Amino acid sequence: MRIVVVLLAARSICVAQDLADRYRAAAEKLIDTAMADRDGYAKLEYLCDRIGNRLSGSESLERAIEWARDTMQRDGLSNVRTIPVKVPHWVRGTESARLVEPEDRALHMLGLGMSVGTPPGGIAGDVVVVSDFDELNRLGRAGVQGKIVLFNERFRGYPQTSPYRVDGPSRAAALGAVAALVRSVTPLPMEIPHTGMLSYDPAQPKIPAAAVSVEDALMMARFAEQKMPVKVHLEMNARMEPDADSFDVMGEIPGRERPEEVVVLGGHIDSWDVGQGAQDDGSGIIACLEAVELIKKAGLEPRRTIRVVFWVNEENGVRGGEAYRKWLKGQVRDHVAAIEMDGGAETPRGFGFGGPLASLPTVQRIGKLLDRIGAGEIVAGGGGADIAPLALEGVPPLGVRTDAEHYFDWHHSVADTLDKVDLQEFRKNIASLAVMSYVLADMPGRLSGTPEK
């Protein structure tokens, strides 16, 4: 068995080396074209400035979907279509938070996505400040009952810090809290609150929850440390409406030999209802679309189909990715790879590959074609929320990796606007997506090691 594994690994390395030589000229052509491209940024500009933020269930999202479909058709993609999706329709409504004691001043706040509203007239309550879940548990019901809990956890990376936003409200409700405030999940204090989705535990009461700016959270924490009474008045008119009709949008370049086999790439067309959804995830969907456009314009005809998809409802439901998987039915096995870009369009460094480790050398060799623009590093582990349903069915997932230097400065806030997307870095992302998707779609064998038929 060990000899077989070694031989397979050696074969994989040889195939990978051949790929670099085979596709060098095509990769250089795609990179050159991408680094001079103007159409992609113009599309992103229209999406951000003319349509704006795109929360599921909103009129602006439906305008964006119509525009995306028309744009794919106008650009000459084949089989442009939409897939119906029922999406949650959460409405923010008017909202405010005000410090009542020991000072009287307005707080910078944004209600958390999917939060319930307050009773008419709002909620006024004493604030208890905790830095983590352990501290909350030590307070217990005696220290939390009837109070507003403020989670003042500093940013330690998104996976480490976001659970206070996602799970914090229900954890507080389990101990009798009447509302929850969460220090915004961001490393940058600029008096800007950052929203995002919470997830209610069905076994606990649903309490209203909002994010507050880093500065306001720190101020209330200082008051609490000085044993001063801290009281806040919170008013939120948030509500859930019946599920709304929406759509995934897709177009493709049909494969010349194996059109039934597909490399899919995309991101999510929805955004939160603040800012313009520029980095999250306008830059992702437009970079993917433009990558496919450049392959087409270059006259490259891949062996397999390359499909670009704008999935809907990633931010508060991920129903678009699930609907796409259901639409495929048994054809999911024909997907040879799925690529997602949903981390902003800052300097690209490469891809995370979540498929079989035996295929990693092949993807790493493709990555070498991107060394020229510094985007060739391929590491194990990667994917995205929208392609997760495909990955669960065995489709090898890839996620774009950037340096993400400022992504969480703007994430889910009013600051996520077009000016944050640098043209040259955006072009590099287009180039990396074009090269990776084209080679995966055109190379003789699949990542699983399937030989050329």
Secondary structure, DSSP 8 states (H G I E B T S, - for coil): -HHHHHHHHHHHHHHHHHHHHHHHHHHHHHHHHHTT--HHHHHHHHIIIII----TT-HHHHHHHHHHHHHHHHTT-EEEEEEEEEEEEEE--SEEEEEEESS-EE--EEE-BT-----TT-EEEEEEEESSHHHHHHHHHHHHTTSEEEE----S-HHHHTHHHHTHHHHHHTTT-SEEEEE-S-S--SS-----B----TTS----EEEE-HHHHHHHHHHHHTT---EEEEEE--EEEEEEEEEEEEEEE--SSEEEEEEEEEEES---SSS--IIIIIHHHHHHHHHHHHHHHTT---SEEEEEEEE--TTTT-HHHHHHHHHHGGGGGGEEEEEE--S-SS-EEEEEE-S-GGGHHHHHHHHHTTGGGT--EEEE----TTTHHHHTTT--EEEEEE--SSHHHHTTSTT--GGGS-HHHHHHHHHHHHHHHHHHHHSSS-TT-----
